[in-house]
Amino acid sequence: MARPSKYPRELRERAVRAVAESMEQGQFSSEFEAIRTIAGKLGIGSAETLRKWVRQAEVDGGSRPGRTTQELAEIRELKREVAELRRANEILKSASAFFAAELDRPSRF
């Protein structure tokens, strides 16, 4: 299971909006400068963290190719389900082998 995010969802959304608005208004010469400055102002540990949030928001918004947050969550859930089904299948194989061996043994009575 993934660890919970250190930052609340509201902070992430606010930071991404701030970067988009500052770029629209032309407040910074580059997107990286905007990300670095806003990350510092909002107390985000690394500009790279905010950059990843911005890129994922672009994917979710359809302006950048890639897997959306919803698709990634669905893939994660399906992988978890596949792993659970494989474990259950192994248990059933072991149980069937055990019971088949019991049927092959001669009865004591």
C-alpha positions as CSV (number, residue, x, y, z in Angstrom):
1,M,0.0,0.0,0.0
2,A,1.3,3.4,-0.9
3,R,2.1,5.8,1.9
4,P,-0.2,8.7,2.4
5,S,0.8,12.0,0.9
6,K,2.7,14.4,3.1
7,Y,0.8,17.3,1.6
8,P,-3.0,17.8,1.7
9,R,-4.9,17.7,-1.6
10,E,-6.0,21.4,-1.2
11,L,-2.3,22.5,-1.0
12,R,-1.4,20.5,-4.1
13,E,-4.4,22.0,-6.0
14,R,-3.6,25.5,-4.8
15,A,0.1,25.2,-5.8
16,V,-0.7,23.9,-9.3
17,R,-3.2,26.7,-9.8
18,A,-0.7,29.3,-8.6
19,V,1.9,28.0,-11.1
20,A,-0.7,28.1,-14.0
21,E,-1.9,31.6,-13.0
22,S,1.6,33.0,-12.7
23,M,2.6,31.6,-16.1
24,E,-0.6,33.1,-17.7
25,Q,0.2,36.5,-16.2
26,G,3.8,36.3,-17.3
27,Q,5.1,36.9,-13.8
28,F,8.1,34.6,-14.3
29,S,10.5,34.1,-17.2
30,S,10.3,30.3,-17.1
31,E,8.0,27.7,-15.7
32,F,10.8,26.3,-13.6
33,E,11.4,29.6,-11.9
34,A,7.7,29.9,-11.1
35,I,7.6,26.3,-9.7
36,R,10.8,26.9,-7.6
37,T,9.4,30.2,-6.2
38,I,5.9,29.0,-5.5
39,A,7.3,25.8,-3.9
40,G,9.4,27.9,-1.5
41,K,6.5,30.2,-0.6
42,L,4.1,27.3,0.1
43,G,6.7,25.3,2.1
44,I,6.9,22.4,-0.3
45,G,10.1,20.6,0.3
46,S,11.3,20.3,-3.3
47,A,10.5,22.1,-6.5
48,E,10.6,18.7,-8.2
49,T,7.5,17.7,-6.1
50,L,5.6,20.6,-7.4
51,R,6.8,20.0,-10.9
52,K,5.4,16.5,-10.8
53,W,2.1,17.8,-9.5
54,V,1.9,20.3,-12.4
55,R,2.7,17.6,-15.0
56,Q,0.1,15.3,-13.6
57,A,-2.5,18.1,-13.6
58,E,-1.6,18.7,-17.3
59,V,-2.2,15.0,-18.0
60,D,-5.5,15.0,-16.1
61,G,-6.6,18.2,-17.9
62,G,-5.8,16.6,-21.3
63,S,-3.1,19.1,-22.3
64,R,-0.3,16.5,-22.0
65,P,-0.3,12.9,-23.1
66,G,0.0,10.2,-20.4
67,R,-2.1,8.2,-17.9
68,T,-4.5,10.2,-15.8
69,T,-4.7,9.9,-12.1
70,Q,-7.9,7.9,-12.4
71,E,-6.3,5.5,-14.8
72,L,-3.3,5.0,-12.5
73,A,-5.6,4.3,-9.6
74,E,-7.5,1.8,-11.6
75,I,-4.3,0.1,-12.7
76,R,-3.1,-0.1,-9.1
77,E,-6.4,-1.6,-8.0
78,L,-6.4,-4.2,-10.8
79,K,-2.8,-5.2,-10.0
80,R,-3.8,-5.6,-6.4
81,E,-6.7,-7.8,-7.4
82,V,-4.6,-9.9,-9.7
83,A,-2.1,-10.5,-6.9
84,E,-4.9,-11.5,-4.5
85,L,-6.4,-13.9,-7.1
86,R,-3.0,-15.5,-7.7
87,R,-2.5,-16.1,-4.0
88,A,-6.0,-17.7,-3.8
89,N,-5.2,-19.8,-6.8
90,E,-2.0,-21.1,-5.2
91,I,-3.9,-22.0,-2.0
92,L,-6.5,-23.9,-4.0
93,K,-3.8,-25.8,-5.9
94,S,-2.1,-26.8,-2.7
95,A,-5.4,-27.8,-1.1
96,S,-6.4,-29.9,-4.2
97,A,-3.0,-31.6,-4.2
98,F,-3.3,-32.4,-0.5
99,F,-6.8,-33.8,-0.9
100,A,-5.9,-35.8,-4.0
101,A,-3.1,-37.4,-2.1
102,E,-5.6,-38.3,0.7
103,L,-7.8,-40.0,-1.8
104,D,-5.0,-42.1,-3.2
105,R,-4.0,-43.5,0.2
106,P,-5.5,-46.8,1.2
107,S,-8.1,-46.7,4.0
108,R,-7.1,-48.0,7.4
109,F,-10.5,-49.5,8.2
